[in-house]
Amino acid sequence: MRATPVRFQHTHLDQTPTFPSPVLTLTVEENRPVGTLYLLPTATDRDFGRNGIERYELLQEPGSEGGRRGGGGSSSSAASDSALYPGGSKRRQEADSAARSSVFELQVADTPDGQKQPQLIVKGALDREQRDSYELSLRVRDGGDPPRSSQAILRVLITDVNDNSPRFEKSVYEADLAENSSPGTLILQLRAADSDVGVNGQIEYVFGAATESVRRLLRLDESSGWLSVLHRIDREEVNQLRFTVMARDRGQPPKTDKATVVLNIRDENDNVPTIDIRKIGRIPLRDGVATVAEDVLVDTPIALVQVSDRDQGENGVVTCTVVGDVPFQLKPASEGEGEPQNKRKYFLHTSAPLDYEAVRDYNVVIVAVDSGSPSLSSNNSLLVRVADTNDNPPVFGNHEDGCVKGVVALKLAFSATPDAVPHPP
């Protein structure tokens, strides 16, 4: 019997290591401390032994600072180092130095089952507001001869943390607001910005240090920052509102900024002048009636007239006059220096002789008109009662009561005088 020779065919495994996806995505929170470690997906290689996965390498993105960083385990040989870094240890040190200048570094750990686990380590400050993503390349290489390799894009997304406070556009907002503005009138819009994203960058506006009066008169829209009138404002009650507002994000914990708001209430001509007539000197004045002797000298002051207007500026400048044909006139009580324009004092003087026998009562009407547009006016009156004085002498008159023949009778009698009350001789 003749033996048939058996031939053994040696199969060489020549599989290329591959990653589970051509794009690997990793999310990293900003401001993570240096040294924070993240596990990366591992590649698979159907070969085994020396032809299996031998090392991982991190390639920096094109144009970025730093080079590539080798991540082989302790089993890497000096020969492979020499092949990877022609020129010896000096070239390797230069490559290592370049890799370290990046914010990420690759580290490879040996697992208990003999596999290699790539890990990404944070090496520098991560600020999402400066840069929100990094695109690197992760390469895997086997130990075959020649070595086979493949690579995947490693996309590192930097997620936000609430590390930025809102910032107002201005530290002080100032505006004018007409008094009596209707509820709902828009005044100004407060604006703040936050560099964070998501809820960390969502801003709400609230009152800060504000009095109860401010909160009662004004409304602040929490979302838009619009400040508007809630209730009508009377400048004569409050001429300025000063308060602070806060911009607050919705992060945990929230961060805030504050600004000052100054609202100057602009006057409207909504108040009529007031006229107050008061007693002066020895001239009696009671219940709107002044008693003046008929023999007072011309230009005698008989009453004090105070005129005021609660409005401001031209709206409060008042002109005051006596109307009608009466023997009285107004004269300023002072030259006006240092006297508020909306508060004036006058003396009511006699401008002609008074005569009880001619006119016993005068109704003196005083009118005050402001300088607003349109102007507002008011009036007040004073009843001047002229008191009689003994300024008329008695007059003799002849009367024949009867006549007896041969006798002439002369009867003397006082004539009636114009004065109101008999006066002794």
LUMFILO-981332 format. One line per field, with one value per residue (C-alpha): residue number from 0; x, y, z; residue in one letter. Coordinates in steps of 0.1 Angstrom, whole numbers, always signed. Example, Ala and Ser with C-alpha at 12.3 -4.5 7.8 and 13.67 -1.06 7.14 Angstrom:
<atoms>
num = c(0,1)
c1 = c(+123,+137)
c2 = c(-45,-11)
c3 = c(+78,+71)
residuo = c(a,s)
</atoms>
This chain:
<atoms>
num = c(0,1,2,3,4,5,6,7,8,9,10,11,12,13,14,15,16,17,18,19,20,21,22,23,24,25,26,27,28,29,30,31,32,33,34,35,36,37,38,39,40,41,42,43,44,45,46,47,48,49,50,51,52,53,54,55,56,57,58,59,60,61,62,63,64,65,66,67,68,69,70,71,72,73,74,75,76,77,78,79,80,81,82,83,84,85,86,87,88,89,90,91,92,93,94,95,96,97,98,99,100,101,102,103,104,105,106,107,108,109,110,111,112,113,114,115,116,117,118,119,120,121,122,123,124,125,126,127,128,129,130,131,132,133,134,135,136,137,138,139,140,141,142,143,144,145,146,147,148,149,150,151,152,153,154,155,156,157,158,159,160,161,162,163,164,165,166,167,168,169,170,171,172,173,174,175,176,177,178,179,180,181,182,183,184,185,186,187,188,189,190,191,192,193,194,195,196,197,198,199,200,201,202,203,204,205,206,207,208,209,210,211,212,213,214,215,216,217,218,219,220,221,222,223,224,225,226,227,228,229,230,231,232,233,234,235,236,237,238,239,240,241,242,243,244,245,246,247,248,249,250,251,252,253,254,255,256,257,258,259,260,261,262,263,264,265,266,267,268,269,270,271,272,273,274,275,276,277,278,279,280,281,282,283,284,285,286,287,288,289,290,291,292,293,294,295,296,297,298,299,300,301,302,303,304,305,306,307,308,309,310,311,312,313,314,315,316,317,318,319,320,321,322,323,324,325,326,327,328,329,330,331,332,333,334,335,336,337,338,339,340,341,342,343,344,345,346,347,348,349,350,351,352,353,354,355,356,357,358,359,360,361,362,363,364,365,366,367,368,369,370,371,372,373,374,375,376,377,378,379,380,381,382,383,384,385,386,387,388,389,390,391,392,393,394,395,396,397,398,399,400,401,402,403,404,405,406,407,408,409,410,411,412,413,414,415,416,417,418,419,420,421,422,423,424)
c1 = c(+0,+13,+12,-3,+17,-4,+4,-3,-12,-2,-29,-16,-42,-41,-71,-70,-81,-112,-132,-169,-177,-158,-168,-165,-183,-173,-190,-168,-180,-162,-140,-132,-100,-68,-63,-100,-100,-126,-127,-127,-143,-119,-111,-114,-89,-97,-60,-44,-11,+16,-7,-34,-37,-4,-10,-33,-23,-40,-35,-42,-66,-50,-35,-40,-13,+6,+14,+4,+8,+15,-5,+12,+14,+45,+49,+60,+95,+124,+124,+88,+98,+127,+104,+79,+105,+134,+164,+161,+149,+155,+129,+105,+110,+102,+70,+60,+66,+44,+16,+16,+9,-27,-56,-60,-37,-41,-33,-36,-42,-37,-69,-69,-78,-48,-66,-56,-81,-76,-83,-85,-71,-78,-46,-56,-84,-117,-139,-170,-174,-140,-143,-172,-157,-124,-120,-91,-81,-76,-54,-51,-22,-15,+18,+20,+47,+40,+17,-19,-38,-70,-83,-116,-125,-127,-152,-150,-180,-176,-208,-218,-218,-231,-198,-208,-230,-255,-242,-263,-255,-253,-248,-273,-305,-321,-353,-380,-416,-445,-467,-502,-489,-515,-510,-492,-470,-436,-407,-374,-361,-334,-310,-285,-265,-251,-224,-237,-262,-294,-309,-276,-280,-317,-322,-351,-354,-367,-367,-338,-336,-370,-395,-431,-440,-418,-434,-469,-464,-442,-442,-411,-416,-396,-388,-383,-369,-395,-403,-438,-464,-486,-505,-506,-478,-483,-452,-465,-464,-431,-407,-382,-380,-346,-342,-322,-331,-315,-307,-307,-300,-318,-286,-281,-271,-282,-259,-270,-260,-276,-282,-296,-327,-334,-368,-374,-411,-418,-444,-477,-499,-525,-529,-547,-532,-545,-552,-551,-562,-550,-553,-526,-518,-549,-573,-600,-606,-629,-648,-638,-648,-624,-636,-617,-623,-633,-606,-576,-549,-546,-520,-528,-523,-554,-547,-520,-526,-506,-506,-491,-492,-480,-468,-432,-414,-436,-466,-462,-454,-485,-498,-522,-545,-576,-605,-633,-635,-626,-603,-578,-547,-520,-484,-456,-447,-410,-387,-389,-352,-349,-387,-399,-416,-446,-451,-458,-470,-488,-503,-538,-536,-562,-557,-583,-601,-629,-663,-688,-715,-708,-701,-703,-692,-667,-665,-628,-622,-586,-577,-545,-534,-505,-481,-488,-501,-531,-531,-551,-567,-586,-601,-609,-628,-627,-656,-643,-668,-662,-666,-681,-660,-671,-662,-694,-703,-740,-759,-783,-818,-846,-882,-914,-937,-963,-969,-989,-998,-972,-950,-922,-911,-877,-873,-838,-833,-804,-805,-799,-763,-750,-731,-746,-743,-751,-719,-717,-710)
c2 = c(+0,+32,+62,+95,+126,+152,+188,+214,+249,+277,+304,+339,+361,+395,+413,+451,+464,+486,+509,+503,+535,+559,+588,+584,+610,+619,+645,+663,+688,+722,+731,+695,+693,+683,+646,+636,+604,+592,+557,+555,+527,+499,+486,+450,+428,+392,+384,+374,+372,+394,+402,+416,+452,+465,+502,+533,+568,+601,+625,+661,+679,+696,+730,+726,+730,+698,+666,+630,+611,+574,+553,+518,+497,+485,+457,+481,+473,+495,+484,+496,+529,+532,+526,+551,+577,+575,+593,+578,+590,+627,+626,+608,+634,+662,+644,+638,+675,+685,+661,+675,+710,+699,+699,+661,+632,+595,+569,+531,+507,+469,+451,+419,+399,+411,+437,+474,+501,+536,+565,+602,+624,+661,+680,+717,+741,+735,+765,+759,+797,+797,+765,+740,+710,+693,+670,+646,+613,+581,+555,+518,+496,+459,+442,+424,+427,+449,+465,+472,+503,+522,+554,+570,+606,+614,+642,+657,+679,+703,+706,+737,+743,+774,+793,+826,+853,+874,+908,+939,+961,+991,+995,+1024,+1029,+1063,+1075,+1102,+1093,+1117,+1117,+1102,+1079,+1051,+1017,+995,+1023,+1009,+1028,+1010,+975,+960,+938,+913,+885,+852,+833,+800,+779,+761,+768,+782,+810,+816,+850,+862,+898,+907,+937,+939,+967,+984,+1001,+990,+1022,+1010,+976,+991,+1016,+996,+962,+943,+916,+886,+872,+903,+928,+955,+979,+994,+1015,+995,+1024,+1061,+1081,+1116,+1137,+1158,+1127,+1113,+1130,+1103,+1065,+1049,+1012,+981,+952,+918,+895,+859,+828,+795,+775,+756,+775,+806,+835,+871,+906,+939,+973,+1006,+1022,+1059,+1072,+1109,+1118,+1146,+1171,+1176,+1206,+1188,+1212,+1244,+1273,+1278,+1312,+1317,+1351,+1359,+1386,+1412,+1439,+1453,+1449,+1424,+1394,+1366,+1341,+1358,+1393,+1421,+1452,+1484,+1519,+1543,+1568,+1544,+1560,+1550,+1522,+1506,+1468,+1452,+1414,+1389,+1368,+1336,+1319,+1284,+1257,+1221,+1218,+1223,+1247,+1267,+1247,+1262,+1299,+1318,+1353,+1368,+1398,+1416,+1416,+1442,+1479,+1480,+1503,+1475,+1461,+1434,+1442,+1416,+1410,+1407,+1412,+1375,+1366,+1332,+1327,+1295,+1303,+1282,+1300,+1338,+1363,+1395,+1423,+1435,+1473,+1500,+1519,+1547,+1564,+1545,+1562,+1545,+1569,+1559,+1522,+1501,+1466,+1455,+1419,+1417,+1387,+1375,+1353,+1332,+1317,+1293,+1293,+1257,+1248,+1247,+1270,+1263,+1290,+1295,+1324,+1334,+1364,+1387,+1407,+1442,+1459,+1496,+1508,+1543,+1570,+1605,+1623,+1644,+1675,+1682,+1708,+1734,+1737,+1764,+1752,+1773,+1754,+1781,+1818,+1837,+1873,+1897,+1868,+1854,+1819,+1806,+1769,+1755,+1719,+1697,+1683,+1646,+1638,+1611,+1593,+1560,+1566,+1599,+1614,+1637,+1675)
c3 = c(+0,-10,+14,+2,+14,+32,+26,+53,+41,+65,+66,+75,+92,+76,+91,+97,+131,+129,+152,+158,+139,+116,+139,+176,+198,+233,+255,+280,+305,+305,+334,+342,+363,+346,+349,+343,+324,+298,+283,+245,+223,+216,+181,+171,+152,+141,+142,+175,+191,+176,+147,+170,+182,+193,+199,+197,+187,+190,+161,+167,+143,+113,+122,+159,+184,+193,+175,+181,+212,+212,+236,+236,+267,+285,+259,+232,+222,+215,+179,+174,+191,+167,+137,+150,+159,+135,+149,+184,+218,+209,+182,+205,+233,+207,+197,+233,+241,+211,+221,+257,+245,+236,+260,+255,+259,+250,+276,+270,+298,+298,+309,+329,+298,+279,+258,+254,+266,+251,+275,+269,+296,+301,+301,+299,+306,+287,+282,+261,+256,+239,+220,+220,+202,+191,+162,+166,+149,+168,+150,+159,+147,+149,+154,+120,+95,+77,+104,+94,+108,+106,+121,+132,+138,+175,+180,+215,+223,+252,+272,+292,+329,+346,+349,+335,+350,+330,+321,+316,+286,+309,+347,+348,+328,+328,+312,+314,+319,+316,+347,+342,+315,+309,+324,+299,+285,+277,+293,+285,+279,+301,+282,+295,+279,+292,+274,+287,+267,+275,+309,+320,+295,+299,+317,+338,+350,+385,+408,+431,+457,+450,+473,+476,+456,+427,+427,+428,+400,+376,+359,+348,+323,+335,+301,+278,+303,+293,+320,+318,+337,+360,+377,+368,+384,+399,+397,+425,+447,+434,+410,+406,+409,+416,+420,+410,+388,+385,+356,+368,+348,+353,+361,+394,+413,+394,+387,+387,+377,+387,+372,+384,+369,+373,+361,+360,+361,+336,+346,+329,+334,+355,+385,+387,+407,+442,+458,+495,+510,+545,+571,+573,+600,+618,+590,+602,+579,+588,+566,+534,+546,+552,+570,+559,+572,+545,+556,+549,+528,+491,+486,+520,+520,+533,+527,+519,+487,+483,+449,+443,+416,+422,+387,+376,+352,+329,+341,+376,+366,+376,+367,+392,+386,+401,+377,+374,+381,+418,+437,+446,+430,+436,+443,+448,+484,+474,+444,+437,+442,+457,+456,+438,+405,+414,+448,+448,+475,+468,+489,+480,+481,+478,+446,+451,+481,+497,+504,+526,+515,+478,+479,+510,+497,+470,+457,+448,+424,+420,+390,+387,+354,+349,+318,+308,+273,+275,+306,+337,+359,+391,+411,+446,+460,+489,+501,+512,+536,+539,+575,+581,+597,+609,+578,+572,+594,+604,+582,+596,+579,+583,+589,+595,+617,+619,+622,+648,+639,+653,+664,+643,+654,+644,+648,+647,+638,+628,+593,+589,+581,+556,+583,+595,+633,+652,+665,+696,+689)
residuo = c(m,r,a,t,p,v,r,f,q,h,t,h,l,d,q,t,p,t,f,p,s,p,v,l,t,l,t,v,e,e,n,r,p,v,g,t,l,y,l,l,p,t,a,t,d,r,d,f,g,r,n,g,i,e,r,y,e,l,l,q,e,p,g,s,e,g,g,r,r,g,g,g,g,s,s,s,s,a,a,s,d,s,a,l,y,p,g,g,s,k,r,r,q,e,a,d,s,a,a,r,s,s,v,f,e,l,q,v,a,d,t,p,d,g,q,k,q,p,q,l,i,v,k,g,a,l,d,r,e,q,r,d,s,y,e,l,s,l,r,v,r,d,g,g,d,p,p,r,s,s,q,a,i,l,r,v,l,i,t,d,v,n,d,n,s,p,r,f,e,k,s,v,y,e,a,d,l,a,e,n,s,s,p,g,t,l,i,l,q,l,r,a,a,d,s,d,v,g,v,n,g,q,i,e,y,v,f,g,a,a,t,e,s,v,r,r,l,l,r,l,d,e,s,s,g,w,l,s,v,l,h,r,i,d,r,e,e,v,n,q,l,r,f,t,v,m,a,r,d,r,g,q,p,p,k,t,d,k,a,t,v,v,l,n,i,r,d,e,n,d,n,v,p,t,i,d,i,r,k,i,g,r,i,p,l,r,d,g,v,a,t,v,a,e,d,v,l,v,d,t,p,i,a,l,v,q,v,s,d,r,d,q,g,e,n,g,v,v,t,c,t,v,v,g,d,v,p,f,q,l,k,p,a,s,e,g,e,g,e,p,q,n,k,r,k,y,f,l,h,t,s,a,p,l,d,y,e,a,v,r,d,y,n,v,v,i,v,a,v,d,s,g,s,p,s,l,s,s,n,n,s,l,l,v,r,v,a,d,t,n,d,n,p,p,v,f,g,n,h,e,d,g,c,v,k,g,v,v,a,l,k,l,a,f,s,a,t,p,d,a,v,p,h,p,p)
</atoms>
